Every structure is written in structure tokens, then in C-alpha cells.
Amino acid sequence: MVTTLFSCEKELDDDVIVSYSDIIYTAENLKKLIDCKAQIATVVDKDWQTLWRFRMDNPLDDAESLVLSAQNNVLELGKKTKDYAKIQAQYIGLSKFSKNVLPQIIDFYKSMDQAADYDGKNYLNMYMTTFLQHLIDGGNSIKGVIIHGGWLEVDTTEDLHKYEQNNFYNGVF
């Protein structure tokens, strides 16, 4: 994901929205992200457990940590945890990098150790959450754009059928 983003470095000359391809979300949630004035922002769902409990028996089997500051800056994300207290919201895979910060973000990416292991992945295959955590650890602020539902993750056709059969999305999409 990260390598793909930076493979189009020459095109990164304006604000950039990064959206995972396996999610759908309301226009309202996208607008919240676009309207956020932070240099780096990512959408986080405070009501994540509703979706996770619908999709799986044990949400902790799949959920990852996401810890926010009092100002809703992301302090930690993307770690496996069995502690609900470490999951104040869930990263959904929708982020924004402002034009002003992109040169520093590109330089940061290029300065990372290409021989290192990043949460079980090599440099070319690291997760976006891993990259965002490294940005945070490097002193960058990432604003959590708070939402309360209004998105779905579709990993399989079974996911889609389950949503449809149970009218889970209640006509929002």
C-alpha cells in the first residue's frame, strides 16, 4: 500500500486522499476528512464494535489498537491487542495528506531503512498503519477524524451478501 502510494510521487502535488479499495463510506464521512485542516488526518470510527460484532464472533481477533489524545490526535494504531481499552476507535483506511506536508512525508519514507522489518513486512510491503505509526513516532501529528459508523469493509462476496441479507447498511449507501 505504501509503496504504491509513493510510486506516483511525481503526481503528489496537491492534497492526497488515500482510500483502501475494500471499504465504502458515506459522502458525509469523506467530507469530514476533506474539511479537516490538519496536515495529516485519518478517519477513525468510535462505533467500530457494531460493525466488527456483525462481521465476526470475536472482534478482538481482528481489531487493532487505536489510541487518541485528548485532542483526537492518533497516538498509536495498527497493533494487535486483546485489550478493548487500547481500541478507542478503529482506523478505517481513509486518510488525507495535505499538499504542504507531502514533501516531508516523501522524504521520511525514503529515509526509512529499506532492509528493516516493519511489523512482519519488508519495506516494500509495509502496512499503511505501520507507516502512519512511524510518522507519529517521528514527531508528526495525525488528527483522528471522528466518525460514528457510515462505512463498511467488504473483504469477500460473502461480506457483501451478509450486509445485503441483513439490511445492515439500512440504505445509507
C-alpha positions in Angstrom: 0.0 0.0 0.0 2.7 2.5 1.0 4.9 1.6 -1.9 2.0 2.0 -4.3 1.3 5.5 -2.9 4.9 6.7 -3.3 5.3 5.1 -6.7 3.3 8.1 -8.1 5.5 10.6 -6.2 5.6 13.0 -9.2 1.8 13.2 -9.1 1.7 14.1 -5.4 1.4 17.8 -5.9 -1.9 18.6 -4.2 -3.8 17.3 -1.2 -4.0 13.5 -1.4 -6.8 11.2 -0.2 -5.8 7.6 0.4 -8.7 5.2 0.4 -8.5 1.4 0.8 -10.2 -0.3 -2.1 -12.2 -2.7 0.2 -14.2 0.0 2.0 -17.2 2.0 1.2 -18.3 5.1 3.2 -20.8 7.9 3.2 -20.2 11.2 1.5 -20.5 12.8 4.9 -17.6 10.8 6.3 -15.5 11.8 3.3 -16.5 15.4 3.7 -15.4 15.4 7.3 -11.9 14.2 6.2 -11.7 16.8 3.4 -12.8 19.6 5.7 -10.2 18.7 8.4 -7.5 21.3 8.4 -4.7 19.1 9.9 -1.7 18.4 7.7 -2.2 14.6 8.1 -5.6 13.2 9.1 -7.2 9.8 9.2 -10.8 8.7 9.7 -11.5 6.7 12.9 -14.8 5.1 13.9 -15.8 5.4 17.5 -18.7 3.0 16.9 -16.4 0.3 15.3 -17.7 -2.5 17.6 -21.1 -2.5 15.8 -19.5 -3.4 12.5 -17.0 -5.8 14.0 -19.6 -7.7 16.1 -21.8 -8.0 12.9 -18.9 -9.4 10.9 -17.2 -11.8 13.4 -17.8 -13.6 16.6 -14.8 -12.1 18.5 -13.9 -8.6 17.4 -10.5 -8.8 19.2 -9.5 -11.5 16.7 -9.3 -8.8 14.0 -9.4 -5.3 15.7 -6.2 -3.3 16.0 -5.2 -0.7 18.6 -6.0 2.9 18.1 -5.3 5.3 21.0 -6.2 9.0 20.8 -5.0 12.0 22.7 -7.5 14.4 24.4 -7.3 16.5 21.2 -8.1 13.4 19.0 -4.5 13.1 17.7 -3.6 9.5 17.0 -1.0 8.2 19.4 -1.0 4.5 18.5 -2.5 2.4 15.8 -2.3 -0.9 14.0 -1.1 -3.1 16.8 -2.7 -6.5 17.6 -4.3 -6.2 21.1 -6.6 -8.2 23.3 -7.4 -5.1 25.4 -10.5 -3.1 24.4 -9.0 -0.1 26.3 -6.4 0.1 23.6 -9.1 0.4 20.9 -10.7 3.8 21.4 -11.8 3.8 17.7 -10.9 1.9 14.6 -8.8 3.0 11.7 -10.9 2.5 8.5 -8.4 3.0 5.8 -9.3 6.6 4.7 -6.6 9.3 5.2 -5.5 12.6 3.9 -2.1 14.2 3.4 -2.0 17.9 2.8 0.0 19.4 -0.1 2.1 21.3 2.4 3.4 18.2 4.2 3.8 15.8 1.3 7.5 16.7 0.5 8.4 15.9 4.2 6.3 12.7 4.1 8.0 11.6 0.9 11.5 12.4 2.4 10.5 10.5 5.5 9.5 7.4 3.5 12.7 7.5 1.5 14.8 7.8 4.7 13.3 4.7 6.3 15.6 1.6 6.4 14.8 -0.4 3.4 16.4 -3.5 4.9 14.3 -3.4 8.1 11.3 -5.4 9.1 8.1 -3.4 9.6 5.5 -5.3 11.7 6.4 -8.5 9.9 6.6 -6.9 6.4 9.6 -5.6 4.5 9.9 -2.0 3.4 8.2 -2.6 0.0 5.2 -4.4 1.6 4.6 -2.5 4.9 1.1 -1.8 6.0 -0.2 1.8 5.9 -0.9 1.6 9.6 2.8 0.8 10.2 3.9 3.8 8.1 1.5 6.1 9.9 2.8 4.9 13.3 6.3 5.6 12.1 5.3 9.1 11.2 3.8 9.5 14.6 6.9 8.1 16.3 9.0 10.5 14.1 7.2 13.5 15.6 4.3 14.0 13.1 0.8 14.7 14.3 -2.1 12.7 12.8 -5.5 14.0 13.5 -8.2 11.4 14.1 -11.3 12.5 12.2 -14.0 11.0 14.4 -17.0 9.2 12.8 -19.8 7.1 14.2 -20.4 4.4 11.6 -21.3 5.1 8.0 -18.8 2.8 6.4 -18.3 -0.9 5.6 -15.4 -3.2 4.8 -16.0 -5.7 2.1 -13.3 -8.4 2.1 -15.4 -11.1 0.3 -18.5 -11.6 -1.6 -19.9 -13.3 1.5 -19.4 -10.0 3.4 -21.4 -8.2 0.7 -24.2 -10.8 0.8 -24.4 -10.7 4.6 -24.7 -6.9 4.5 -27.5 -7.2 1.9 -29.4 -10.1 3.5 -29.5 -8.3 6.9 -30.0 -4.8 5.5 -27.1 -3.9 7.7 -26.4 -0.6 6.0 -30.0 0.5 6.1 -30.0 2.1 2.8 -27.2 4.5 3.7 -25.1 3.6 0.6 
